[in-house]
Amino acid sequence: MKQRIITALILAPLVILGIFCLPLPWFMLFIAAVTFIGFWEWTQFTDSTSRMMGLLPAIVVAAASALVIPFDTISLNLVDSIHIEVLGIGTGWWILASGLALSFPKSSVLWKNSKVLRHTFGMLTLIPFFWSIVILRAQYIDINEYYGAKLVMFVCLIVWAADSGAYFAGKSFGKRKMAPNVSPNKTIEGLIGGIIAALFVAWLAATWFELEFSNTPVMIAITLVTVVISVLGDLVESMFKRVSKIKDSSNIIPGHGGVLDRIDSLTAAFPVFALLYLVF
């Protein structure tokens, strides 16, 4: 626990500085690097003969997405239809993946013996994550260079709040298991505690950052859906690790495991939030 706290105290300020201080092109490169590490860690889930060969399909598809999807500042700011489609694909994947996690282990017979599906799941997890966070960061950048950074920070804050609220509520009141075959420690009571904490933080952050939502009920609804999906996103990675018989995706972050272990909830939260925010 001590190592986890020390690492978090070092990483959290660096992440915040990166979100607010990096120019958009450098921010995109930073998120691309995080995504690349995520793909490298995902190779453990693909049952490939070598990790380099396991990484190749994801790199090819990710590169192809960069050729098809406009990522200049103007296009990202305006949000083309293809951007919405990518966010829709990501959101659809997380709805499907949540169902797979909640019905595990029965659902695993549909995909655990398919290398193609395992590769596809990794792409659906990380490519929409990359594009959603970049699209959010670019919002209103021609008017207010920090507005998009505030949106990105907003998502991080509600997910972190949900994680903390779920942990303490689960420890104090947790009785009913949410998905015992995937993660025995996650409970319905913890989920409720996480939602309450996230809604409180969302209200504070939206007010402080002066974020534009259609109205308060819409902000609450978007936060609620994002938080629930983020919790289920954590379960999804736990499901893949359980099938692959590994504890952590790597040991790159002292006391925290791998990059995927730290961003599992965020990979689910960002595409869903971005889609709902931009559409509603």
N, C-alpha and C positions, 0 to 999 in steps of 0.2 A: 504493500500500500504506500509506503514511504517513497519508493521509486516512482510509482505512478503519479503521486502528487508533485514530486520534483520535476518530472518530465512535463506534466501538464502546465506547471507554472512557467516553464521555459517555452513550450510550444504555443500556448494560447496567445501571448503577446505577439509572437512572430506571425501567427495566422492573421491576427487583427491588423497588424501593420501591412501585411501582404495584401489584404482585401482593400484597404483604404489608400495605400501609398503607391502600389505598383501601377504604372500606366497600363492601359488595357492590353496592348500587345505582350508585355511582360507577364501580366496576370494570366493571359491565355497560355503562355509557355509554362508557367508554374502549374496551372491546373492540368495541362497536358502531361507534365512530368509525374504528377500525382496519379493521373489516369494510367500512365505507362506502368508505374510500379504496381498499381492495382491489377493490371493485366498480367504482369509477371507473377504476382501471387496467385492469381486465378488459375494459372497453369497447373497448380496442384489439384484442382478440381476436375481437370479434363482427362486425366488418365492417359496423358500423352507419353510417347516413348522417350522424349527429351523435352525439357522446358523451352528450349529455343524453338523447336517445331511446334510446341503448344502455343507459343506466343505469336507465331507467324500469321494465323488467320485473323486474329484480333487487330494486328497492326495493319494488315491489308484493308480490312473493312473500315477501320478508323481513318486511314489515309483517304480511302474512297469517299467517306463522308465529308472530309474537308474539301474535296474537289467538287462535290455536289452542293454543299450547303454554304451560302454566302457568309463570310465572317469578317467583312470589312465593317468599320464602325457604323456607317450609315445603314447598311442592311440589318445589322444586329439591333440597332436602335429602333428601326421601323418595324422589325419583325415580319419577315415574309411568311407566306403560307407554308413553305417547307420547314420553317422553324417550328411552327405550330404542329406540323405533322410529326416531327421528331419528338416533341414533348408529348404528343398523344401516344406515340409508340411506347415511350418510356412509361407513361402512366398506365397504359394497358398491360405492359409487362408486370408492373408491380401489383396490379389487381390479380393477375393470374398467379404470380409468384406467391402472393399472400395466401391464396387458396391452396397452393401446393404445400406451403409450410404448415398451415392449420390442419391439413388432412394427412400429413406425414405420420407414419411411413407408408401408408397405402398408396399415396401419390407417387412415391419414388419408383415404383415399377414402370411408370410411364417414361422415365428419362434416365435413370441411373446407369443403364447399360448402353446409352447412346453418347458417343463422343461428340457427334454433331450438335446435339441438343445442349450438352454441357458447354461447348464453345459458344453457341448462340446465346445461352443464358448470360455468359460473361459480357458479351457485346451489348446485350440489352440492358445490362446493369450499368456499365461504365460509359458507353458512348452517349446516351441521353443525359447522364450525369454531367459529362463534360460540357455538352452544348447548353444545357439548362442553366448552369452556373455562369457560363460566359454570356448568354443572352441576358440574364438578370443584371449582370455587372455593367452591361452596355446601356441599360435603360436610362433615357434622358441625359446621356453623357454630354450631348451638345449644349444642354442648358445648365445642368448641375453635375459636375464630374463625380460627385460623391453620392448621388442618389442611388445608383445601381449598387454601389458598395454597401449602402444601408440596407438594400433589399437582401443582398447576400448575407449580411450580418444578421438580419432579422431571422432568416431561416436557420442559421447556425444557432442563434440564441434560443429559439423555441424548441429545437431538437435537443440541445444541451439541457434545457430546463426540463423537458419531458423525460430525458434519461435520469436526471437527478431526482425528480419528483417520483418517478416510477421506482427507483432504487429504495428511497426512504419509505415510501408508502408500502412497497412490497415487503420490506424488512419488518415494518411495524404492524401491518394489517393483512398481509398476503396469506390467503388460504386457498382460493380457487385457481388452479393452474390454467394458464391460457393455452399452452401447447406443450404438455409434459413430455412428449416424445422428441421434441426438438430442444427446448430449453426449460428444464424443470423449475428454474428459479423465477421465471416470469409468471406473474399472476394478474388476474382481472383487477384486483384492488390496486396493484402497482400501476396498471394502465390508467386507471381512473385518476390516481394521484399524479401521474405524469401529465395527463390532459389538463388537470386543474392548474398545475404549475406552469405549463406552457401557455395557457390562456392568459394567466396573470402577466407573464413576461411579455406576451404578444401585445397586450394592451399598453404596457409601459413602453415597450420598444417602438410601437407604431406611433405613439404620441411623441416620444422623444425625437425619433427620426423624422417625424412629420411625413409619414408615408401616405400615399394616396390609395385608399380603397373606396369602392362605390359607397359603402356605408359600414357602420359598425357590425351589423349582423353578417355581412359578407366577409369581413375580416375574421370574425369568430368562426364562421363556417369553413373558410379556407384554412385557418390554423388548425381546426379540429381534424379535418380530413388529412392534412399534411402530417400531423402528429401521429395519428393512428397508422398511417402508411409507414412512417419512419420506424415505429415500434415493430411493425411486421417485417420491415426491411432487415432489422437486426435478426429476426427469427429466420429469415431466408438464408442469410449467410451461415447462421448456426446449422441450418439443415444441410447445406453443402459441406460444411466442415465435418458434420457427423457422418455423412455418407463416405467422405474421403478419409475418415479416421484421423483427423488432425485437430490439434487444440487451438493453435493460433495460425493465422495466415502467413506470418513470418515473425522474426524477432527484431525487425528493423527499428522499432520504437521501444526503448527500454521501459519495461513495466507495463506496456500497453499491447505488445504483440506487433502485428503488421498494420500496414496502411488500411487494408480492407477492414480490419477489426475496429479501426477508428472512424472510418467513413461509411460503414455499412448503413447506418440510419440515414446519413446525408445523401447517399446515392439514391435512396428511395424518395426522400423528402423534396429534393430540388426539382426533379421533373414535374412532380405533382403540383408543388406550389407554383412553379413558373407557369404551367398551363392554366391553372385556376386563376392566378393573378392577371395574366394577360388577356384571358377570355372574359373574366367577370369584373 
